Amino acid sequence: MTAAARSVLFTATIPITLDKFGSEYVRQLQESGQKVILVSSDGPEVAVLRTRHPTADVRVVPMARAIAPWRDAISLFRWLLLLMRTRPA
């Protein structure tokens, strides 16, 4: 990765979405030198993401698919912290 490489952040509520719909795009971005950060809630497919994309930074942020105002607020707070730490371009 060069000094000019940017971070690209992909997210989905469940990790299987990233695995099934984003894998090819993630591979292409990594081949072009981009740093890829994958973010989803926890699940068995997180291990699959880490195996398929060993150079990607896989992060877990608890997110519920159902509407739950307090849990959603906590997830949003965790998201903001993640964005401040990773600073994707």
C-alpha positions as CSV (number, residue, x, y, z in Angstrom):
1,M,0.0,0.0,0.0
2,T,1.3,3.4,-0.9
3,A,1.3,6.5,1.2
4,A,-1.5,7.9,-0.9
5,A,-3.8,4.8,-0.4
6,R,-7.2,5.6,1.0
7,S,-9.3,3.6,3.4
8,V,-12.6,2.3,2.1
9,L,-15.3,1.3,4.6
10,F,-18.0,-1.2,3.7
11,T,-20.8,-2.0,6.0
12,A,-23.9,-4.1,6.4
13,T,-26.1,-5.1,9.3
14,I,-25.3,-8.7,8.8
15,P,-21.9,-10.1,7.7
16,I,-23.4,-12.5,5.0
17,T,-24.4,-9.4,3.0
18,L,-20.8,-8.3,2.8
19,D,-19.6,-11.8,1.9
20,K,-22.2,-12.4,-0.8
21,F,-22.5,-9.0,-2.4
22,G,-19.2,-7.2,-1.7
23,S,-16.4,-9.8,-2.0
24,E,-15.5,-9.2,-5.6
25,Y,-15.4,-5.4,-5.1
26,V,-13.3,-5.8,-1.9
27,R,-10.9,-8.0,-3.8
28,Q,-10.6,-5.4,-6.6
29,L,-10.0,-2.5,-4.2
30,Q,-7.4,-4.5,-2.3
31,E,-5.6,-5.3,-5.6
32,S,-5.5,-1.6,-6.4
33,G,-3.8,-0.8,-3.1
34,Q,-6.8,0.4,-1.1
35,K,-7.1,-0.4,2.6
36,V,-10.5,-2.0,3.1
37,I,-12.5,-1.9,6.4
38,L,-15.5,-4.3,6.7
39,V,-18.1,-3.5,9.3
40,S,-21.1,-5.6,10.4
41,S,-22.8,-7.0,13.4
42,D,-21.4,-10.3,14.8
43,G,-22.3,-13.6,13.3
44,P,-20.7,-16.8,12.0
45,E,-19.9,-15.2,8.7
46,V,-17.5,-12.8,10.3
47,A,-15.0,-15.6,10.4
48,V,-15.6,-16.3,6.7
49,L,-14.9,-12.6,5.9
50,R,-11.6,-12.8,7.9
51,T,-10.6,-15.9,6.0
52,R,-11.6,-14.6,2.5
53,H,-10.1,-11.2,3.0
54,P,-7.1,-11.7,5.4
55,T,-5.7,-8.2,4.6
56,A,-9.1,-6.4,5.3
57,D,-9.7,-4.9,8.6
58,V,-12.9,-6.6,9.8
59,R,-14.7,-4.8,12.6
60,V,-17.8,-5.8,14.6
61,V,-20.4,-3.2,15.7
62,P,-23.5,-4.6,17.4
63,M,-26.5,-3.6,15.3
64,A,-30.0,-4.9,15.3
65,R,-32.2,-5.1,12.2
66,A,-35.3,-4.4,14.2
67,I,-36.1,-0.9,15.4
68,A,-34.9,-0.4,18.9
69,P,-34.3,3.2,19.8
70,W,-31.9,2.7,22.8
71,R,-29.9,0.0,21.1
72,D,-29.8,2.0,17.9
73,A,-28.5,5.0,19.8
74,I,-25.7,2.9,21.3
75,S,-24.9,1.5,17.9
76,L,-24.7,5.0,16.4
77,F,-22.3,6.0,19.2
78,R,-20.1,3.0,18.5
79,W,-20.2,3.8,14.8
80,L,-19.1,7.4,15.4
81,L,-16.2,6.2,17.5
82,L,-15.2,3.7,14.7
83,L,-15.3,6.5,12.1
84,M,-13.2,8.8,14.3
85,R,-10.6,6.0,14.8
86,T,-10.4,4.8,11.2
87,R,-11.0,8.0,9.3
88,P,-12.0,6.5,6.0
89,A,-11.5,8.6,2.9
